[in-house]
Amino acid sequence: MKRLKFFAPVLFFVALGGILWRGLYLDSRTLPSMLIDKQMPEFALGTVSGEEVTNKDLPGQIFLLNVWGSYCLPCLVEHPTFMRLSEEGEIPVVGINYKDRNELAKDWLSTNGNPFTYSIQDEDGRFGIDLGVYGAPETYLVDSEGVIRYRHVSVLDEAVWQQEFLPAIAELRAESE
Amino acid sequence: MNSRQLHTFFLMLISIFLLVIQSSTFAQVDTFEFENNEQQSRFRQLSDELRCPMCQNTNLSGSTGGVAEDLRREIHRMILEGMSNEEIEQFMFERYGDFIFYRPRLRAETVLLWFGPIIFLILGGFVAYGIFRRANLIAKTAVVLNDEQEAKLNELVGK
């Protein structure tokens, strides 16, 4: 009993210390998305190339929704991954050209290549707010019903694709079978 | 220090002071127009109490971040549309979650955040009570010498 009385506080503080220690290494910059398992918000916007698109124009299969901008350097870093994915036909990528100017976006696509099925033009960031976007780049995984299933904030390179997206996509496919 | 040096010294002191003042009152100046003062003060209150999701430790009113600018514009729009503070906060919560609030809502996920400090205070109180009680007990049962023992003790320590 006496020993317990001595060790209980010690154990308590070791446990508390452990929790706080772990807390030091949590990534507080990546916010959890509020839209997971929710339908993609309604939109009716123009694309960078000038067509009108709404939710009805979404791919109707599992696809990526990538938030990008011509001002965004990390977007250039992840760009080769999206080029590969679209060239190899692995998954459709819909872009959201977030808080950008149309002519700059067009320039960027013609200089670097266009991996997107189309890019929704969100010039004033209103659609971004509905999605809970807080800065480019962000990439959402959307299922065939138009429901958002996963969000990755910041660069999506080959490593992230392999480690985060492939398992998530495999899970979605298994689910729908 | 001659009077000239003293003069420069005071000038420097005053400039530093002004710099400090300047940075503490720093806020983004938007050219939003409102129909009345009540709307304007609600706007100020909301953008002071909501946190910028991109820059993390700044409120919306103090942030130059792109998304903070957009969110201030949305708050302005919603106030003019006649939405209440609660409705505006709900709008923000649905998109950015608890993070957007400096004062998170009381929910299952935030219970520990709200009541953790009180729980720790109560635990600490129990521990302190235990320690004091024991100290008291020791003081009460302390051995008291009678005169004879006292004399012997004095003799032993050579007084």
Boltz contact constraints between the chains, C-beta under 6 A:
constraints:
  - contact:
      token1: [A, 31]
      token2: [B, 99]
      max_distance: 6.0
  - contact:
      token1: [A, 34]
      token2: [B, 95]
      max_distance: 6.0
  - contact:
      token1: [A, 34]
      token2: [B, 97]
      max_distance: 6.0
  - contact:
      token1: [A, 99]
      token2: [B, 66]
      max_distance: 6.0
  - contact:
      token1: [A, 125]
      token2: [B, 70]
      max_distance: 6.0
  - contact:
      token1: [A, 129]
      token2: [B, 70]
      max_distance: 6.0
  - contact:
      token1: [A, 132]
      token2: [B, 95]
      max_distance: 6.0
  - contact:
      token1: [A, 132]
      token2: [B, 96]
      max_distance: 6.0
  - contact:
      token1: [A, 134]
      token2: [B, 53]
      max_distance: 6.0
  - contact:
      token1: [A, 134]
      token2: [B, 54]
      max_distance: 6.0
  - contact:
      token1: [A, 134]
      token2: [B, 67]
      max_distance: 6.0
  - contact:
      token1: [A, 135]
      token2: [B, 54]
      max_distance: 6.0
